[in-house]
Amino acid sequence: MTPGVDRAKTAQVAAFIRGPEFFDSFDAILERTMQFNPTRSESSLRRGILHNAEELPDGRWTWRYDRRVLGRHEEPGIETPDSGEISDVMDLDALWASIADFDGELVLAKGELSPVVGEDDLAELERRRPGTRVERFPEAGHSIQGDRPVELADLIESLLA
């Protein structure tokens, strides 16, 4: 992603993350995950869930991340307000400036189906850092590593060669 990220561009990702804290079964967490990740195979999503979620002693499933950062933790006494736009908590101009000041080769991997990085972001990236290489992954969403893992690995390997 780029410093051009905003609430509208990340709405689908945020909706998934802000979903239920608990799921009655593995099938329930898999079903929701499949709804939000239509470009991924079921087997890929199953593996991802097994790495990123856990079964509780009562048989329910929950994700392995700290929900307090989302303002959605159900533990009494913990209050974490919604931070609003990312620009409310981070200086995006400073991030764009650091891209312009970067002295190495810059490569952005873009899942073509992801709204997180828009054409406006790519234009700003080119303006701030001419010559940036944008590698587009057709039929990939935001999680290129899950949608097109072999192609992404090939890109990374080529960059390290």
N, C-alpha and C positions, 0 to 999 in steps of 0.2 A: 504494500500500500504506500501511499505518498502522504505528505502533509496536507493534501487537498481533501483528505477524508472528512466526512461530516455525517450527521445523523441519518440523512436521507440515503446516502450511499451504503451505510452499514445496517440499514433497517432490518433486512432479512437475517443477517448474522446475529444482530441483537435480539431479534424475536426468538430465534432458536435458543440462544444462551439464557434468555430470561424466561424460558419455559418452566414447566413444573420442576420442582426440586426432587420429587420422588416419583417413581414409576412402579406400578404393581407387579410388573414382570419384565423379563428380558425382552419378550416380544413387544411390550408396550414402548420401551425405550427405543427399540429397533424401528418400530413403526413411525414414531415421531422423527427419528433421525433420517429415515428414508424420505419422508415428506419434505424435509428441508434440504436434502442432498440428492436431487433427482439425477445428477450426472454420475453418481458413484454406484458401483455394483453392491449388491447386498452382501457379498462375502467381504468386500473391503470395509463396509460399514460395521459388520459384525466384529471384525478384527479391531477396528477403531474403538468400538464401544468396550470391548474386553480390555483394552489398554487405558481407556479414559473414564471408565465408570466402574463401580463396584456393587456387588450384591451385599445387602445388609443382612444381619442375622434373622430379620423377620421376613426375608424373601423379596423385599422391595429392592429396586435399583436406584442409584444416585450417581451423579457425575462427581469426579475427583477434582474439584477446584473450589476455591474459597468464594462462596456466594456473597460474602460480606462486601466484596468489591463491587457487586452488582446492586446492592441495596435490596436484595431479595432473600436474605437469610432468615429462617424461621426461628432462630434462637432468641428467646426473650431477652430484652435489655440491650440488644445490639442495634444501633441505628446507623444506617449508612445512606445518606440521601443520594438521589440520582444526580450525577455530576453534570447533566445536560450535554451540551456540545463539547467535543474534545478541545475545541479552542478556548473553552472556559477554564481548562486546567493545564493547558500546554501552549507555549508560544509557537504557533505554526510558522510564523515568519522566520523565526530563528532556525527552525528545522529546514525550511526551504533554503535559507542562507547557507546552512551547513552542507547541503547538497551542492550548491554552487561552489563552495570552497573545497569540496572533496577532490583529492589529487589523483585518484586511481580510476580505473575503468569502472563504469557504472552500468549494470545490467539489471533491468526490471523484467521479471517474469509476470505476464498478465494472462490470467484465465479469461478468455473472450466472453464467457457467460457471466462473469462477475461484475456487479455494478460498483464494487468498492473503489476501483480505479477507473475513472471516466476519461473520455477523450480530452476534457478540459485539463485534467491532471497531467496527461501525457504532453499536452501542449506547453503547460507550465514547466514541466520537467525539461523539455527540450529548450525552452527559453532560458531556464536557469543553468542548465548543464548541457550545452550543445554536444551532440555526438553520443548521447546516452543510447545504449542499445536496448531496444524493447523486444523481448521474445514473447510472441503471442502463442497461446495454447488453445487452439480451436476445441470446442466441446468441453472445455474445463471451466469450472466455477472458481470461487475464491480459493478453495483448497486444491491447488494444482497437484500437490504431493499425493492426494488421494484419487483425484480424477485421472491424472496422466503421470503416474509415478515413473514409468520407464523413460518417457520423454524428458521429464524434469531431471532425472538422474543423468541422462545423456548430456543435457545442457551443463549441469554442474561439472561432470567429468571433463567436458570440453573446456570449461573455464579454468580447471585446475591443471590441464595439460601444458 
